[in-house]
C-alpha cells in the first residue's frame, strides 16, 4: 500500500511537471508554412510564385487566417513575392527564411505588422516601399545593410530599431518616412546613402555616430523639423545638398561648422547653411566656392554678402531665395552655375563686378523678374552682351553708375 501511494505521488508530480513545461512551450511555426491576414478576409495571392525556395501546395483562408503551404522549407521571400498585395494586413514568416528580396512587400499599403525572423541577413532594395500602414519594425541582429529605398514612403512608420550588425544605410532607405520623429543609429554604421532621410519632415533630431565617415547627397534634404545637428570628427565626406530645404535648421556643431554655427565649410567650400531666423548673412572670408543648393530655399534672406575670396557660385546655390532683394557678385568670381539665382523673384538689382564676364550658363538667372537689371563695369557692357550665355540676358545688362 505504501509503495502504491509513493508511486501515485511520483506520477502526480511528473504529470504536474509536464503540465508546467507545456505552459512555457510556444508552438513552433512549421518551416513550410506562411501565415497572413487580409483586410477583406480573402486569399492573398503572391505576385511571384517561384521565389520561396519551395513550391506552393495550397493557399487558403480559414477562420480569419490565411495559410500558404509549401512542399518544403521556405528559405527566402524573393524579389516581388508579395508585390502590390494591398489587402495583406499582417504576415508571419517562418524561421527558415534568410533573406527578403527586392520589392518583396512593395505597395502592401495595409500591412500593419511583420516579424522578421532572426536568420534574415539582408533586406533587398524597395523591400517595404510604400507600406503606408507599417508603424514599427524591428530589424534582426544578422542584417548588415538596408537596401535602396528599403523603407521609403512608409508614411506611418514612427519607430524602427536598427541593430549593431548594420554597417550602411542604403540610398533613400528612409526617405519620405514622414512620421519618423527620432531614430537611433548604431555605432556600426559607417555611411549614410544618398537621400537616406530625405523628406522625413517630422524628424526633429538625429545623432550621427562617430563611426560614420560619409553623408550622401541630399541625405537630410527637406527634414524641415530639424533644428540642429552635430557632425562628428569621423565624417570626411559631405554630399551635395546634404541639408537642402531644412528650413528650420538654425545651427551646426562639430566638424566643418563655422564659428557662428550657421554653415558647414569643407575644403573652403560652403556646403550647407542653417537659415532659420536670419534675414541677412555675410559669408565667411576664406570661402572659395558656394556648393550645390547651399542657400537654396532660404526664403527669409533679404540680403547676403559674398566675400572677395569666392571664385565660383555652384548649381542652384541661391535658387528660390524668394525674399532676396539685391546681390553683388565680387570681382573674384569666375563662374556662375546653372540655376544659380533661379526663381529669386524679389531681386531688384544684380551687380556683377568682374571686368571679364565669368563663365555662365543659360539658366543662371532663370525666372527672375523681367525688370531686374544686371549692372556690369561700364567698360565691359559690350563684352557681357556678347559673351556666351550672358547674351541671353543682354536686354538686362547696364553699366554700373558712378
C-alpha positions in Angstrom: 0.0 0.0 0.0 2.8 2.4 0.9 4.6 1.6 -2.4 1.4 2.2 -4.4 1.0 5.6 -2.6 4.6 6.6 -3.3 4.1 5.6 -7.0 0.9 7.6 -7.2 2.6 10.7 -5.7 5.5 10.4 -8.2 3.2 10.0 -11.1 1.1 13.0 -10.0 4.3 15.1 -9.6 5.5 14.0 -13.0 2.2 15.0 -14.6 2.3 18.3 -12.9 5.8 18.9 -14.1 4.9 18.0 -17.7 1.9 20.3 -17.4 4.1 23.2 -16.2 6.5 22.6 -19.0 3.7 22.6 -21.6 2.6 26.1 -20.4 6.0 27.6 -21.3 6.4 25.8 -24.7 5.3 28.0 -27.6 4.2 26.2 -30.7 6.8 26.4 -33.5 5.6 27.6 -36.9 6.4 24.9 -39.5 9.1 26.0 -41.9 6.9 25.1 -44.9 4.0 27.5 -43.9 3.4 31.3 -44.2 0.5 32.7 -42.2 -1.1 36.0 -43.0 -4.3 38.1 -42.6 -6.1 40.3 -45.1 -8.3 43.3 -44.9 -11.1 41.7 -46.9 -10.9 38.2 -45.5 -9.9 36.8 -48.8 -6.9 34.8 -50.0 -3.8 36.9 -50.8 -2.1 35.6 -54.0 1.6 36.1 -54.2 2.8 38.2 -57.2 5.7 35.9 -57.8 5.3 32.1 -57.2 8.7 30.7 -57.7 10.9 32.8 -55.3 10.4 31.0 -52.0 12.8 28.1 -52.3 9.9 25.7 -52.4 6.7 25.2 -54.3 3.3 26.4 -53.2 1.0 23.4 -52.5 -2.1 25.3 -51.3 -3.3 28.8 -50.3 -6.5 29.1 -48.2 -8.2 31.5 -45.8 -9.7 29.7 -42.8 -11.2 31.2 -39.6 -9.7 34.7 -40.2 -6.2 33.5 -41.2 -4.5 32.9 -44.5 -2.3 29.8 -44.8 0.2 29.2 -47.6 1.6 25.7 -47.5 4.7 24.7 -49.4 6.2 21.3 -50.4 9.4 22.1 -48.5 11.1 24.6 -46.2 10.7 28.3 -47.2 14.2 29.8 -47.4 13.6 33.2 -48.9 10.9 35.7 -49.8 12.3 36.5 -53.2 12.0 39.5 -55.4 8.5 40.9 -55.8 6.9 37.9 -54.0 4.1 40.0 -52.4 4.4 43.0 -54.7 1.2 45.1 -54.6 -0.6 42.7 -52.3 -2.6 45.7 -51.0 -5.1 43.7 -48.9 -2.4 42.0 -46.7 -2.5 43.3 -43.1 0.0 41.0 -41.4 2.3 38.2 -42.1 4.3 35.6 -40.1 7.4 34.4 -41.8 9.0 31.0 -40.9 12.4 31.0 -39.2 13.9 29.2 -42.1 13.9 32.4 -44.2 17.3 34.1 -44.5 16.6 36.9 -47.0 13.8 39.3 -48.1 14.2 40.2 -51.8 13.9 43.3 -53.7 10.4 44.9 -53.7 9.0 41.9 -51.9 6.4 43.9 -50.0 6.2 46.9 -52.4 2.9 48.8 -52.0 1.5 46.5 -49.3 -0.4 49.6 -48.2 -2.4 47.8 -45.5 0.4 45.9 -43.9 0.5 47.0 -40.2 2.8 44.4 -38.6 5.5 42.0 -39.6 8.1 40.0 -37.7 11.3 39.4 -39.5 13.0 36.1 -38.5 16.3 36.2 -36.7 18.0 34.3 -39.5 17.4 37.1 -42.1 20.7 38.7 -43.2 19.6 41.1 -45.9 16.7 43.4 -46.8 16.5 44.0 -50.6 16.0 47.3 -52.4 12.5 48.6 -52.1 11.7 45.8 -49.7 8.9 47.7 -47.8 8.5 50.6 -50.3 5.2 52.5 -49.7 4.0 50.3 -46.9 1.8 53.2 -45.7 0.3 51.4 -42.6 3.5 50.0 -41.2 4.1 51.7 -37.8 7.1 50.0 -36.3 9.5 47.3 -37.2 12.5 45.5 -35.6 15.4 44.5 -37.8 17.1 41.3 -36.6 20.7 41.3 -35.5 22.0 39.4 -38.5 21.1 42.1 -41.1 24.2 44.0 -42.3 22.7 46.5 -44.8 19.4 48.2 -45.6 18.8 48.3 -49.4 18.0 51.2 -51.6 14.6 52.8 -50.7 14.1 49.9 -48.3 11.5 51.8 -46.2 10.9 54.7 -48.5 7.4 56.2 -48.2 6.5 54.3 -45.1 4.5 57.3 -44.1 3.1 55.8 -40.8 6.5 54.5 -39.5 7.2 56.1 -36.2 9.9 53.9 -34.8 12.5 51.4 -36.0 15.2 49.5 -34.3 18.5 49.2 -36.3 20.8 46.5 -34.9 24.6 46.8 -34.4 25.2 44.5 -37.3 24.1 47.1 -39.8 27.0 48.9 -41.4 25.4 51.0 -44.1 22.1 52.7 -44.8 21.2 52.5 -48.5 20.2 55.2 -50.8 16.9 56.8 -49.8 16.3 53.9 -47.4 14.1 56.1 -45.0 13.1 58.8 -47.5 9.6 60.2 -47.0 9.1 58.4 -43.7 7.0 61.5 -42.7 6.0 60.2 -39.2 9.5 59.2 -38.1 10.3 61.6 -35.1 13.6 60.1 -33.9 15.9 57.2 -34.8 19.0 55.7 -33.1 21.8 54.9 -35.4 24.2 52.2 -34.1 28.0 52.7 -34.0 28.4 50.0 -36.6 27.1 52.3 -39.4 29.8 53.9 -41.5 27.9 55.6 -44.2 24.5 57.3 -44.9 23.4 56.8 -48.5 22.2 59.5 -50.9 18.8 60.9 -49.7 18.8 58.5 -46.8 16.5 60.6 -44.7 15.2 62.9 -47.3 11.7 64.3 -46.7 11.5 63.0 -43.2 9.5 66.1 -42.4 8.9 65.2 -38.7 12.4 64.1 -37.8 13.4 66.6 -35.1 16.8 65.2 -34.1 19.3 62.6 -35.0 22.7 61.6 -33.6 25.3 60.7 -36.2 27.6 58.2 -34.5 31.4 58.6 -34.6 31.7 55.6 -36.9 30.2 57.4 -39.9 32.6 58.7 -42.5 30.3 59.9 -45.2 26.9 61.6 -45.6 25.5 61.1 -49.1 24.0 63.7 -51.4 20.8 65.1 -50.1 20.8 62.7 -47.1 18.8 65.1 -44.9 17.2 67.2 -47.5 13.7 68.6 -46.6 14.0 67.5 -43.0 12.0 70.6 -42.2 11.6 70.0 -38.5 15.3 69.5 -37.7 16.7 72.5 -35.8 20.3 71.5 -35.2 22.8 68.7 -35.9 26.3 67.8 -34.9 28.8 66.5 -37.5 31.3 64.1 -35.8 35.0 64.2 -36.4 34.9 60.9 -38.3 33.0 62.4 -41.3 35.3 63.0 -44.2 32.7 63.4 -47.0 29.7 65.7 -47.1 27.4 65.1 -50.1 25.9 67.8 -52.3 22.7 69.5 -51.0 23.1 67.4 -47.8 20.8 69.8 -45.8 18.8 71.4 -48.7 15.4 72.7 -47.6 16.0 72.2 -43.9 14.1 75.5 -43.3 14.1 75.3 -39.5 17.7 74.5 -39.1 19.5 77.1 -37.0 22.8 75.6 -36.0 25.6 73.2 -36.9 28.0 71.8 -34.4 31.2 69.8 -34.6 33.4 69.2 -37.7 33.2 71.8 -40.5 30.9 74.1 -38.6 31.7 77.8 -38.9 32.3 79.8 -35.6 28.8 81.3 -35.8 27.3 77.8 -36.3 25.4 78.8 -39.3 27.3 77.0 -42.1 29.4 73.9 -42.9 32.6 74.7 -44.8 34.7 71.8 -46.1 37.9 72.5 -48.1 36.9 76.1 -48.4 33.5 75.2 -50.0 30.4 76.3 -48.2 28.3 73.2 -48.5 25.3 73.9 -46.2 23.6 76.7 -44.4 21.3 77.0 -41.4 18.7 79.7 -42.4 16.2 79.8 -39.6 15.6 83.3 -38.1 18.1 85.1 -40.4 17.3 87.9 -42.9 20.9 88.8 -43.8 24.2 86.9 -43.8 27.8 87.5 -44.6 29.6 84.5 -46.0 32.9 84.0 -44.0 36.2 85.1 -45.5 38.2 82.3 -47.0 35.3 80.5 -48.6 36.3 80.0 -52.3 33.1 78.5 -53.6 29.4 78.1 -52.8 28.2 74.5 -53.1 25.2 73.0 -54.8 21.9 74.4 -53.4 23.8 75.7 -50.3 21.4 78.7 -49.8 18.5 77.4 -51.8 15.0 78.0 -50.4 16.4 80.4 -47.7 13.2 82.4 -48.1 13.7 84.8 -45.3 17.1 86.1 -46.6 16.8 89.6 -48.0 20.5 90.3 -48.4 23.7 88.4 -48.5 27.4 89.5 -48.7 29.8 87.4 -50.8 33.5 88.0 -49.9 36.3 88.5 -52.4 37.7 85.1 -51.7 34.8 83.4 -53.6 35.6 82.3 -57.2 32.5 80.2 -58.1 28.8 80.0 -57.4 27.5 76.5 -57.6 24.5 74.9 -59.1 21.3 76.4 -57.7 23.2 78.0 -54.8 20.6 80.8 -54.4 17.7 79.3 -56.1 14.2 80.0 -54.6 15.6 82.7 -52.3 12.3 84.4 -52.8 13.0 87.4 -50.5 16.5 88.3 -51.8 16.3 91.9 -53.0 19.8 92.6 -54.4 23.1 90.8 -54.9 26.7 91.9 -55.6 28.9 89.4 -57.3 32.5 90.3 -56.4 35.4 90.7 -58.8 36.9 87.4 -57.7 34.1 85.3 -59.2 35.0 83.4 -62.4 32.0 81.1 -62.8 28.2 81.0 -62.2 26.5 77.6 -62.1 23.1 76.6 -63.6 20.0 77.9 -61.8 22.3 80.0 -59.6 19.6 82.6 -59.0 16.6 80.6 -60.2 13.2 81.9 -59.1 14.7 84.8 -57.0 11.5 86.8 -57.7 12.2 89.7 -55.4 15.6 90.7 -56.9 15.6 94.4 -58.0 19.2 94.5 -59.0 22.2 92.3 -59.7 25.7 93.8 -59.7 28.5 91.9 -61.4 31.9 93.3 -60.6 34.3 91.3 -62.8 35.6 93.2 -65.8 35.8 89.9 -67.7 32.4 88.1 -67.9 32.5 85.0 -65.7 31.8 81.6 -67.2 28.0 81.4 -67.1 25.1 79.2 -68.0 21.8 79.7 -69.9 19.7 79.3 -66.7 21.8 81.2 -64.2 19.1 84.0 -63.9 16.1 81.8 -64.9 12.7 83.1 -63.7 13.8 86.3 -62.0 11.7 89.5 -62.5 11.6 90.8 -66.1 12.5 94.3 -64.9 15.5 93.3 -62.8 18.7 94.9 -64.3 22.1 93.4 -64.4 24.8 96.0 -63.7 28.4 95.4 -65.0 31.5 97.6 -65.2 31.0 100.5 -67.8 33.9 99.3 -70.0 32.6 95.7 -70.1 29.0 96.2 -71.2 29.6 95.1 -74.8 31.7 92.2 -73.6 28.9 90.9 -71.4 26.2 91.4 -74.0 28.1 89.3 -76.5 29.5 86.7 -74.1 28.2 83.1 -74.2 25.1 82.8 -72.1 25.3 86.4 -70.9 24.0 87.4 -74.3 20.7 85.7 -73.4 20.3 88.5 -70.8 21.6 91.3 -73.0 18.4 93.4 -72.6 19.0 93.5 -68.8 22.7 94.5 -68.9 23.6 98.1 -68.0 26.7 100.0 -66.9 27.3 100.5 -63.2 26.5 104.1 -62.5 29.3 106.0 -60.7 
